[in-house]
Structure formats: C-alpha cells, structure tokens
C-alpha cells in the first residue's frame, strides 16, 4: 500500500503515518516495494517483510559478510557498516580472531592503520598490484566506505562524486542526474591528475546513465571557473573529446545547437495544437481522429473552423464514448481510441466486477439506476465496483450517459499501446521536455518508460533534442521535421484558453510563474499570454474571482462571455476595482 492509502484507511494524520512507517522500516518490519519501476519516479509502496528463520549467531554472519564485501575495514568503519553497538562489535571481532576467521593487518600509507579482513584473503591482499586507473564513482560506491572521511576533510560537503586514481582520492565532481542528461556543476582535480584522464573516466561513468536513456553530459564549471571564463587551452581539450560550446556550457552528446524565443515557441504550440487560425480542423471528425479525444466544447471551439457542437452531439456521426482516458481526464473519444487507452492502462478486472460487465455488454448501455437495480449489489459494493471499472476503462459511458463495455479484443499489447498514446501526445505539441510529458500524463506512465519512448523516437529520427528554449536550462525534444517551422506563426486576435484545455495544462508552470495563479483561464493576444483569471460558474452565470491584466484583457473576457451567452459578474477577492 502507498502512504496515502494507509492514511486514508486508518483515518490518521499523514505525519503520524510517516513517523510510524519510518519506525517500522528501521526495525525491518516493513520495506518499500517497487515492481519493475524506477524507485525515484514512482510512489513508495510498503509491505511486510517476509518472515524467515534467522541464521545461528547472526551478528557473526553480519561481520563476516561485511568484511567479505568491502573489507579490509577499520574497527570504526566495520562498526558503522554493521550498525552494532561498540561492545558487541568488539566481542564478535575477538571471537572471530580466536577462531582464525578474521585477521588484523596493518595498512601503510600516509599513516599506519589497523584494519580487519578475512584470514582467507590475507595472501591475495599481499599479492594485489595497484593499478592507477582513474574513475569517477558515485556516493553509493562501496569504495566510499574507505575514503569518506578523507573526502569530507579535503572538500567539505560540496562533492557528490569522488574522483579516484587507483585507491587514492584525486578530486571530486558535483553532478546531478536530470531528465535526459548528467548535469556537472563543478569539477575539482588535484594537480597530478590530467584533464584527459578525467574526461575518459567521466565518459565511462556516463555509460551508467545510458541505462536510463540519458546520453548527454553538460559541464557548467571547471576548477571553480565558469565555462565562459575558462582558459582556451582547457576548452580545446574538452572539444577534442567531443564536447561543443552551447551557450555558457560544454555539452557532449547528440544535441542540436538551436534555441528559440518563448514567443516563437508559443506560436509553434498554437500551430501544432490547431488553435492557430490558419491551421484549424475543417470538421469534428478530423479533430477526434488526430487529437485522440475532446474534453469539452471550449477545447473544440478553438480548434475547428465554422460551426461546432458539444462533443457528445457528434454521437450520430461517430461512435463516441466518454471515459477517464490517458491523461486521466474525462474525455469524449471514438471507441477505437478508448480501446487503445484501455490496452495502455492494462488493468485487470476483479472477480466481483464480472456481474456489472455482463449486464453492460450491449453497446446501448444501461443507466446507472437500472444497472444498480439489476446488479443486486449493496450500494457501497456497487459504487466501488463501478468506480473501479470506469477508472480502468472496462466501462465507459455513451453520449446519452449510459454505462457500456468496450469490445473485448485488444488492438495492441500494453507496451505498444502506451508507446502510441505517448507518441500522439508528443506529436500534438511538437516540442516537449521529459518533465512536461510526465506532468501532462499525471504520472500515469513512469518516467523511466517515458525516457525509453523518447529515446526510441530519437532512434527512429522523429525527434531531436537540445536546449531549445532561450533562458531555460531544460532539455527539450522537438519534431525533427519542424525545426524550420517554429518561427513565423504570428497572427492578429485574442482568445481565452480555459483551464481544462490540454494546452493550458502544458503551460501551467509558465502561467503560474508569470501571473501567480494556479489552475486558471489564460488570455492570449496573438502568441503572448497577456492575462489570466479565475472564475466560478453556475449554469450560465459566471463570476470572476481573480484577475490579472488590463482593460484590453477585460474586454476579451466580456467578448468571450457574450460568445457563450453567459452572464458576467466581477467579485474580485483583492481590492482591485473593475469598471464594467
């Protein structure tokens, strides 16, 4: 169960549940369970640790296992790794030495250290030849057990990745794995270590990131100096190793050196989203087919030429159903698209749900009240079962509001269905970051899988990537055929982008940063966002509760309300006065 599920079930405050889970983890009574997912990109699930028979003298086994894994160790290091009290650790070591299982040896370096190792390994330690191989290691590397104190003594807490030659510390790197790239924010090397050896070590370390479909290295500073102020001879060594200058960074990997202004990107987004006046759909059939579903009449009105209706009113032209599609919003779409979304979600129905599925097999469906009457279930069980089936897309609703099933046969396997859903979403926006993609999908598909899909689209030549947005450090992917089409989409006119629109979700962070509002309706003037507002709506009565903008934006809101035949009132929460 997740922490939120436990909190809901026990009806306790989240902080109490958090503390209890931490205590149970420390006592090894529960553990975090991840099933084929990256543990950094999914919700923690907790489950009981499997009961098992403990070995005889577990403390001895623990000490032996630690020495076999990362020995030789000093007494302090061994005690820290085993997590045992001082007197217990000393007693166990004395017993193991008496039994000739563990030996104490002297390691000579800058100082003499008494360390412990397994007796069977003493001869192999004596015969070991030191190899001066330069490596970048992570803070999880077992070698850090031996050099942690030295790292803190020399470099404080600025480091994240030690650099070692053989077993000796020769520098550090501060680097963070971002979406699609390794962000190197500082590199400090000792005088005896050459830049070429470090770059080779960094390349080797970066191969680990490739397992997560991250093949870009970005260096922002070297030896405490920003790249734009770095000596030309040092930059030349980086460039000879495959790096290129992009803005104030040194970047290695398959990226394009292009960037666009925010206004140009907004114009391109409007063009790809079919909101641009010159690229709207000719009819609703095209809109349903290309967009994979329509969420509201407001969303449809911005994207279609001429007359339009509510999405449910197209049920006579196409077989339209309503359900919680991907992303998880109520959406009207064709039956074929609904099946693909169901295949992508890939949720198995419970045995107790089969009764409802059998009753709704007719394509005309049943009203909720009739379905409840025929099911013979109690109200709570019926509600749980109906919600479960609706969320998993085993049940959808017709344009008349009745519940019905979808055809049983799959169109695609789950992996292929998710790939196609994500691909269509990417192509509908044209330019996107991994973070934007995860946010648009509401975390329904793990970030590791999204990066894999982005990588596959790169390999197919559909996408290319780069730092495409001026004044942004984020890595973006863009359709390769559209590199010359990003600019030149200015037009005359203003419109309101409602908060439920998919483009509004895409721009939510920019809107929040610019206007200081969360979920809100955005006012566009050509390709610029010039205002935003929040409103409450009851029937045809609209009340504006928060507003950012000037007189021009007020006129746009008034015109929008007239278009939809809504009555407008202003009741701002702030002290701002609005002249009507």
C-alpha positions in Angstrom: 0.0 0.0 0.0 1.1 3.6 -0.5 1.4 6.0 2.4 -1.7 7.9 1.2 -3.7 4.6 1.0 -2.6 3.8 4.6 -3.5 7.3 5.8 -7.0 7.1 4.2 -7.6 3.6 5.6 -6.6 4.4 9.1 -8.0 8.0 9.1 -4.9 9.4 10.7 -2.8 12.5 10.1 -0.2 12.0 7.4 2.7 13.0 9.7 1.7 10.2 12.2 1.6 7.6 9.5 5.0 8.9 8.2 6.6 8.5 11.6 5.2 5.1 12.1 6.4 3.9 8.7 9.9 5.2 9.4 10.0 3.3 12.7 8.8 0.1 11.1 11.4 0.4 8.4 14.2 0.9 10.9 13.0 -2.2 12.8 13.0 -4.1 9.4 9.3 -5.0 9.8 8.2 -3.3 6.6 10.1 -2.4 3.4 9.5 -0.3 0.3 8.4 -2.4 -2.7 8.9 -1.5 -6.3 7.8 -3.7 -9.1 9.8 -3.2 -12.3 9.8 0.5 -11.8 12.5 3.1 -11.2 12.3 3.8 -7.4 12.9 7.5 -7.9 9.9 8.0 -10.2 7.0 6.2 -8.6 5.1 6.2 -5.4 6.6 4.2 -2.5 4.6 1.1 -1.7 5.1 -0.5 1.7 4.6 -4.2 2.5 5.6 -6.6 5.4 9.0 -8.2 5.2 8.7 -11.9 4.6 9.2 -13.9 7.8 12.3 -16.2 7.7 14.4 -18.3 10.0 17.4 -16.3 11.2 20.8 -18.0 11.0 22.7 -19.0 14.1 24.8 -16.2 15.5 23.5 -13.6 13.1 26.0 -10.9 14.4 28.9 -13.1 13.4 27.5 -13.6 10.0 26.9 -9.9 9.5 30.5 -9.1 10.4 31.8 -11.8 8.0 29.6 -10.7 5.2 30.7 -7.0 5.5 34.3 -7.9 5.5 33.9 -10.2 2.5 32.0 -7.5 0.6 34.1 -4.3 1.4 37.0 -5.3 3.6 39.6 -4.6 4.9 37.9 -2.3 7.3 39.0 -0.3 10.4 37.1 -1.0 13.6 35.1 2.3 13.3 34.2 1.5 9.6 33.2 -2.0 10.4 31.0 -0.9 13.4 29.3 1.8 11.2 28.6 -0.7 8.4 27.2 -3.3 10.7 25.2 -0.9 12.8 26.0 -2.7 16.0 26.9 -1.3 19.5 30.6 -0.9 20.2 30.9 -3.6 22.9 29.1 -6.2 20.7 31.3 -5.4 17.7 34.5 -5.7 19.7 33.3 -9.0 21.3 32.4 -10.5 17.9 35.8 -9.5 16.4 37.7 -11.1 19.3 35.8 -14.3 18.9 36.4 -14.4 15.1 40.1 -13.7 15.6 40.3 -16.5 18.1 38.7 -18.8 15.6 41.2 -17.6 13.0 38.3 -16.5 10.7 39.3 -12.8 10.9 42.8 -11.3 10.9 44.1 -7.9 11.9 46.5 -6.4 9.4 48.4 -3.1 9.1 47.8 -0.8 6.1 50.7 1.6 5.5 50.1 4.8 3.6 50.4 8.4 4.8 49.7 6.8 8.3 49.6 3.3 9.7 46.0 1.9 10.1 45.0 -1.3 11.8 42.3 -3.0 9.7 40.4 -6.3 9.8 40.0 -8.7 6.9 39.1 -12.4 6.4 42.0 -14.7 7.1 41.5 -16.5 3.8 42.0 -13.2 1.9 45.3 -12.2 3.5 47.5 -13.8 0.9 45.5 -12.4 -2.0 45.8 -8.9 -0.5 49.6 -9.2 -0.3 49.8 -10.2 -4.0 47.5 -7.4 -5.2 49.2 -4.9 -7.6 47.9 -1.4 -7.6 46.6 -0.1 -10.9 46.4 3.7 -11.5 43.1 3.7 -13.2 41.2 7.0 -12.9 37.5 6.6 -12.1 34.5 8.7 -11.2 32.5 6.9 -8.6 29.0 7.6 -7.1 28.3 8.3 -3.5 26.8 4.9 -3.3 30.0 3.1 -4.3 31.4 0.7 -1.7 34.8 2.3 -2.1 33.4 5.4 -0.4 33.4 3.4 2.9 37.2 3.8 2.9 37.6 7.4 1.6 34.5 9.1 3.1 36.5 10.7 5.9 39.2 11.9 3.5 36.6 13.4 1.2 34.9 15.4 3.9 38.3 16.5 5.3 39.6 17.8 1.9 36.4 19.1 0.2 33.7 19.6 2.8 30.2 18.8 1.6 30.4 20.2 -1.9 31.0 16.9 -3.6 28.6 14.2 -4.9 31.0 12.0 -6.9 34.6 11.4 -5.8 37.4 11.0 -8.4 40.0 8.3 -7.6 43.1 7.1 -9.2 43.8 3.6 -8.0 42.7 3.8 -4.4 43.7 7.4 -3.9 41.5 10.5 -4.0 42.4 12.9 -6.8 39.4 15.2 -6.9 35.6 15.5 -6.9 32.7 16.3 -9.1 29.3 17.8 -8.2 26.9 16.3 -10.7 23.2 15.5 -10.7 21.2 13.2 -13.0 18.5 15.3 -14.6 15.9 14.2 -17.2 17.9 13.1 -20.2 21.3 14.5 -19.1 24.0 14.4 -16.5 24.4 18.0 -15.1 28.0 18.5 -14.0 28.0 21.7 -11.9 31.6 21.7 -10.6 34.9 19.7 -11.2 37.9 19.9 -9.0 41.1 17.9 -9.8 44.4 17.5 -8.0 47.5 18.8 -9.8 48.7 15.3 -10.6 45.6 14.3 -12.5 45.3 15.3 -16.1 42.1 16.6 -17.7 42.3 13.9 -20.4 42.2 11.1 -17.8 39.3 12.7 -16.1 37.3 13.1 -19.3 37.9 9.4 -20.1 36.7 8.5 -16.6 33.7 10.7 -17.0 32.7 9.0 -20.3 32.9 5.6 -18.6 30.8 6.9 -15.7 28.2 8.3 -18.1 27.7 4.8 -19.6 25.7 4.0 -16.4 23.3 6.9 -17.1 22.7 5.4 -20.6 20.8 2.6 -18.9 18.2 5.3 -18.0 18.2 6.6 -21.6 20.3 9.7 -20.6 23.2 10.3 -23.0 24.0 14.0 -22.6 26.8 15.4 -20.4 26.6 19.2 -19.6 29.6 20.8 -17.8 28.8 24.2 -16.2 32.1 24.9 -14.4 35.6 23.6 -14.1 38.1 24.2 -11.2 35.8 26.9 -9.7 35.7 28.8 -13.1 32.6 29.3 -15.3 33.0 27.9 -18.8 32.9 31.4 -20.5 35.9 32.4 -18.4 37.8 29.2 -18.8 41.3 29.2 -20.4 41.1 28.4 -24.2 43.6 25.5 -23.8 41.3 23.7 -21.3 38.3 24.3 -23.6 40.3 22.8 -26.5 40.9 19.6 -24.5 37.2 19.3 -23.9 36.3 20.0 -27.5 38.9 17.3 -28.7 37.0 14.9 -26.5 33.7 15.5 -28.3 32.3 18.5 -26.4 30.8 21.6 -28.0 30.1 25.1 -26.8 26.4 25.7 -26.3 25.6 29.0 -24.5 27.8 29.1 -21.4 28.2 25.3 -21.1 30.3 22.5 -22.6 28.0 19.8 -23.8 28.7 16.3 -25.1 26.1 14.1 -26.8 23.5 14.1 -29.6 22.1 17.6 -29.2 21.3 20.4 -31.7 22.7 23.9 -31.1 19.5 25.8 -31.7 17.3 28.0 -29.4 14.0 29.9 -29.8 12.3 32.8 -28.0 9.4 32.0 -25.8 7.0 33.9 -28.1 8.2 31.8 -31.1 7.7 28.6 -29.1 4.2 29.7 -28.1 3.3 30.4 -31.7 4.5 27.0 -32.7 2.5 25.3 -29.9 -0.7 27.1 -31.1 0.1 26.0 -34.7 0.6 22.3 -33.6 -2.4 22.4 -31.3 -4.6 23.6 -34.3 -5.5 26.8 -32.5 -3.7 29.0 -35.0 -6.4 30.5 -37.3 -4.7 29.2 -40.4 -4.5 25.6 -39.2 -7.8 24.7 -37.7 -9.6 21.5 -38.4 -12.2 21.5 -41.1 -14.6 19.3 -39.2 -15.0 17.5 -35.9 -14.2 14.1 -37.4 -10.6 15.3 -38.1 -10.3 16.7 -34.6 -11.4 13.5 -32.9 -9.1 11.4 -35.1 -5.9 13.5 -34.7 -6.3 14.6 -31.0 -7.4 11.2 -29.7 -10.4 12.8 -27.9 -12.0 16.1 -27.0 -12.5 17.2 -23.4 -15.0 20.0 -23.7 -16.8 22.2 -26.2 -14.5 25.0 -25.2 -11.5 23.0 -26.3 -13.2 22.1 -29.6 -14.3 25.7 -30.3 -10.7 26.9 -30.5 -9.7 24.2 -33.0 -12.4 23.9 -35.6 -13.5 26.2 -38.4 -17.0 27.4 -38.5 -19.9 25.8 -36.6 -19.3 23.3 -33.8 -21.3 21.4 -31.1 -20.7 19.8 -27.8 -18.5 16.7 -28.3 -21.4 14.4 -27.2 -23.6 15.7 -30.0 -21.3 14.0 -32.6 -22.6 10.6 -31.5 -24.7 10.3 -34.6 -21.7 10.8 -36.9 -19.2 8.7 -35.0 -19.4 6.0 -32.3 -18.4 8.3 -29.4 -17.9 7.2 -25.8 -16.9 9.1 -22.6 -14.4 7.9 -20.0 -11.3 8.6 -18.0 -8.8 8.3 -20.8 -5.0 9.0 -20.8 -4.2 11.5 -19.4 -6.7 10.9 -16.6 -9.4 13.5 -17.5 -13.0 12.9 -18.6 -12.8 12.8 -22.4 -15.0 12.1 -25.4 -13.3 9.9 -28.0 -14.0 7.2 -30.6 -14.4 3.5 -29.4 -11.2 2.6 -31.2 -9.2 5.2 -29.2 -10.9 4.2 -26.0 -9.8 0.6 -26.6 -6.2 1.7 -27.1 -6.4 3.7 -23.8 -7.8 0.6 -22.1 -5.0 -1.5 -23.5 -2.4 1.0 -22.3 -3.8 1.2 -18.8 -3.8 -2.6 -18.7 -5.8 -3.1 -15.5 -7.3 -6.5 -14.8 -10.9 -6.5 -13.6 -11.7 -8.1 -10.2 -13.9 -11.2 -9.9 -16.6 -9.3 -8.1 -16.9 -6.9 -11.1 -17.9 -9.5 -13.6 -21.6 -9.1 -12.8 -21.6 -5.5 -13.9 -19.6 -6.3 -17.1 -22.2 -8.9 -18.0 -25.0 -6.5 -17.6 -23.5 -3.7 -19.7 -22.4 -5.8 -22.7 -24.9 -4.1 -25.0 -23.5 -1.1 -26.9 -26.5 1.0 -25.9 -25.6 0.5 -22.3 -27.7 0.9 -19.1 -28.4 4.0 -17.0 -26.8 3.9 -13.6 -30.0 3.4 -11.7 -31.1 0.5 -13.9 -27.6 -1.1 -13.6 -27.7 -0.8 -9.8 -31.2 -2.4 -9.7 -30.2 -5.3 -11.9 -26.9 -6.0 -10.2 -28.4 -7.0 -6.8 -25.4 -5.5 -5.0 -25.4 -3.3 -1.9 -24.8 0.4 -2.5 -21.2 0.5 -1.3 -20.1 -2.6 -3.2 -21.8 -1.3 -6.3 -20.2 2.1 -6.1 -16.7 0.6 -5.5 -17.1 -1.8 -8.4 -18.5 0.8 -10.8 -15.7 3.3 -10.0 -13.0 0.6 -10.4 -14.4 -0.5 -13.8 -14.8 3.1 -15.0 -11.3 4.2 -14.0 -9.8 1.1 -15.7 -11.9 1.7 -18.9 -13.6 -1.7 -18.7 -16.7 0.5 -18.6 -17.3 3.8 -20.5 -20.4 5.9 -21.0 -22.4 6.5 -24.1 -23.3 10.0 -25.3 -26.6 9.5 -23.5 -24.8 8.8 -20.2 -25.4 5.1 -20.1 -22.7 2.6 -19.0 -21.4 0.1 -21.5 -18.4 -2.1 -22.1 -15.9 -1.9 -24.9 -15.1 -4.7 -27.3 -13.1 -7.4 -25.5 -10.3 -7.9 -28.1 -7.2 -5.9 -27.8 -5.8 -3.7 -30.5 -2.3 -3.5 -29.1 -0.3 -5.1 -26.3 0.1 -2.9 -23.3 3.6 -1.6 -24.1 2.8 -0.8 -27.7 -0.4 0.9 -26.7 1.4 3.1 -24.2 4.0 3.9 -26.9 1.4 5.0 -29.3 -0.5 7.1 -26.7 2.7 8.9 -25.7 3.8 9.4 -29.3 0.5 11.0 -30.3 0.7 13.3 -27.3 4.2 14.4 -28.2 3.4 15.0 -31.8 0.3 17.1 -30.9 2.6 19.6 -29.0 5.7 19.3 -31.2 8.1 20.4 -28.5 8.2 19.0 -25.0 10.5 18.2 -22.1 10.5 15.0 -20.1 9.1 16.8 -17.1 6.3 18.4 -19.2 5.5 14.9 -20.5 5.3 13.4 -17.1 3.1 16.3 -15.8 0.7 16.0 -18.8 0.3 12.3 -18.2 -0.3 13.0 -14.4 2.4 10.4 -13.5 0.3 7.6 -15.0 3.3 6.3 -17.0 6.6 6.0 -15.1 9.4 8.5 -16.1 11.7 5.6 -16.9 9.3 4.4 -19.5 8.8 7.9 -20.9 12.5 8.4 -21.3 12.6 5.0 -23.2 9.9 6.1 -25.5 11.6 9.5 -26.2 14.8 7.6 -26.9 13.0 5.2 -29.3 11.5 8.2 -31.2 15.0 9.7 -31.4 16.4 6.5 -32.9 13.5 6.5 -35.5 14.5 10.0 -36.5 11.2 11.5 -35.4 12.6 13.6 -32.6 15.8 15.6 -31.9 16.8 17.3 -28.7 18.6 20.3 -27.5 18.3 23.3 -25.1 15.7 24.9 -27.3 14.1 27.5 -25.1 16.1 30.6 -24.5 16.9 31.4 -20.9 16.0 27.8 -19.9 18.3 25.0 -18.8 15.7 22.3 -19.6 16.4 19.7 -22.3 13.6 19.7 -24.9 12.7 17.3 -27.6 11.2 18.6 -30.9 9.9 17.0 -34.1 12.9 16.9 -36.5 10.9 18.0 -39.5 9.6 21.1 -37.7 13.0 22.8 -36.9 12.3 25.3 -39.7 8.7 25.7 -38.8 9.0 27.0 -35.3 9.2 30.7 -36.3 6.7 32.8 -38.2 3.3 31.9 -36.6 2.2 35.4 -35.5 -1.4 36.3 -36.1 -3.9 39.0 -35.1 -6.5 38.4 -32.5 -7.1 37.4 -28.9 -8.8 34.4 -27.2 -9.4 32.7 -23.9 -7.7 29.4 -23.2 -9.8 27.7 -20.5 -8.1 25.9 -17.6 -9.4 22.4 -18.7 -7.7 22.8 -22.1 -4.7 20.4 -22.7 -2.6 23.4 -23.8 -3.4 25.1 -20.5 -2.0 22.2 -18.6 1.1 22.3 -20.7 1.7 26.0 -20.0 0.6 25.7 -16.3 4.1 26.3 -14.9 4.8 29.3 -17.1 1.4 30.8 -16.3 1.9 30.3 -12.6 5.3 32.0 -12.7 4.1 34.9 -14.7 0.7 35.6 -13.1 1.0 34.0 -9.7 -2.2 31.9 -10.2 -2.6 28.1 -10.1 -5.2 26.5 -12.4 -6.8 29.4 -14.3 -8.1 30.6 -17.6 -5.4 32.3 -19.8 -5.9 35.2 -22.2 -3.8 35.1 -25.3 -3.1 38.2 -27.5 -1.6 36.6 -30.7 1.1 34.4 -29.4 1.6 36.1 -26.0 -0.1 35.4 -22.7 -1.3 38.8 -21.5 -3.8 38.0 -18.8 -5.3 35.3 -16.6 -8.4 34.9 -14.4 -10.2 32.5 -12.2 -14.0 32.2 -12.2 -16.9 30.3 -10.7 -19.6 29.1 -13.0 -23.2 28.1 -12.2 -25.3 27.4 -15.3 -25.0 30.5 -17.5 -23.8 32.7 -14.6 -20.1 33.5 -14.5 -18.3 35.3 -11.6 -14.7 36.4 -12.0 -13.0 35.9 -8.6 -9.3 36.7 -9.5 -7.9 38.7 -12.4 -4.5 39.6 -13.8 -4.4 42.0 -16.8 -5.5 45.4 -18.1 -8.5 46.9 -19.9 -7.8 45.0 -23.1 -8.0 41.7 -21.2 -11.3 42.7 -19.6 -12.8 43.4 -23.0 -11.6 39.9 -24.1 -13.4 38.3 -21.2 -16.6 40.2 -21.9 -16.5 39.2 -25.5 -15.9 35.6 -24.6 -18.9 35.6 -22.2 -21.0 37.1 -24.9 -19.9 34.4 -27.4 -21.0 31.7 -24.9 -24.1 33.6 -23.9 -23.1 33.8 -20.2 -23.9 36.5 -17.7 -20.8 38.1 -16.3 -20.1 39.5 -12.8 -16.9 40.7 -11.1 -16.3 39.8 -7.5 -12.6 40.1 -7.1 -11.1 38.8 -3.9 -8.4 41.6 -3.9 -9.0 45.3 -3.5 -8.8 45.9 -7.3 -11.7 47.7 -8.8 -13.1 46.8 -12.2 -15.1 49.2 -14.3 -17.9 47.5 -16.2 
